């Protein structure tokens, strides 16, 4: 996953949480329809995006762990 894609998903996930809370509050005040259903759908999408981000982060850390270890070995050899 590219950095740009990661950043977009990260921002969308954060905004979805805020949107869900906002709609739930406004729906109660203004008696809008399907408050719980819409909020639960938004939360489900946000949770899916958070899981995608967690998997991508774990993969990135695993892919870059070797590079970090190699760098540590190089610095030890220089001393």
C-alpha positions as CSV (number, residue, x, y, z in Angstrom):
1,X,0.0,0.0,0.0
2,X,1.4,3.4,-0.9
3,X,1.9,6.1,1.6
4,X,-0.7,8.2,-0.1
5,X,-3.3,5.4,0.1
6,X,-2.5,4.8,3.7
7,X,-2.9,8.5,4.6
8,X,-6.3,8.7,2.8
9,X,-7.6,5.6,4.5
10,X,-6.3,6.9,7.9
11,X,-8.1,10.2,7.5
12,X,-11.3,8.6,6.2
13,X,-11.4,6.3,9.2
14,X,-11.0,9.1,11.6
15,X,-13.6,11.2,9.9
16,X,-16.1,8.3,9.9
17,X,-15.9,8.1,13.6
18,X,-16.7,11.8,14.0
19,X,-19.5,11.5,11.4
20,X,-21.1,8.6,13.2
21,X,-21.2,10.4,16.5
22,X,-22.4,13.6,14.8
23,X,-25.3,11.9,12.9
24,X,-26.4,10.0,16.0
25,X,-26.6,13.3,18.0
26,X,-28.3,15.3,15.3
27,X,-30.7,12.4,14.5
28,X,-31.8,12.4,18.2
29,X,-32.3,16.2,18.3
30,X,-34.1,16.5,14.9
31,X,-35.8,13.0,15.0
32,X,-34.1,11.9,11.8
33,X,-34.7,8.4,10.6
34,X,-32.5,5.3,11.1
35,X,-30.1,6.9,13.6
36,X,-28.8,3.6,15.0
37,X,-28.7,1.9,11.6
38,X,-26.7,4.7,10.0
39,X,-24.4,5.1,12.9
40,X,-23.8,1.3,13.1
41,X,-23.0,1.2,9.4
42,X,-20.6,4.1,9.7
43,X,-18.9,2.4,12.7
44,X,-18.6,-0.9,10.8
45,X,-16.9,0.8,7.8
46,X,-14.6,2.7,10.2
47,X,-13.7,-0.6,11.9
48,X,-13.0,-2.2,8.6
49,X,-10.7,0.7,7.6
50,X,-8.9,0.5,11.0
51,X,-8.3,-3.2,10.4
52,X,-6.9,-2.6,6.9
53,X,-4.6,0.1,8.4
54,X,-3.4,-2.3,11.1
55,X,-2.7,-5.1,8.6
56,X,-0.8,-2.6,6.4
57,X,1.2,-1.3,9.4
58,X,2.1,-4.8,10.5
59,X,3.2,-5.7,7.0
60,X,5.3,-2.5,6.7
61,X,7.0,-3.1,10.0
62,X,7.8,-6.7,9.1
63,X,9.1,-5.7,5.7
64,X,11.3,-3.0,7.2
65,X,12.5,-5.0,10.2
66,X,15.3,-6.6,8.2
67,X,16.5,-3.2,7.0
68,X,16.6,-1.9,10.6
69,X,18.5,-5.0,11.7
70,X,21.0,-4.6,8.8
71,X,21.6,-1.0,9.8
72,X,22.3,-2.0,13.4
73,X,24.8,-4.5,12.2
74,X,26.5,-2.0,10.0
75,X,26.8,0.5,12.9
76,X,28.3,-2.2,15.2
77,X,30.9,-3.0,12.6
78,X,31.9,0.7,12.3
79,X,32.7,0.9,16.0
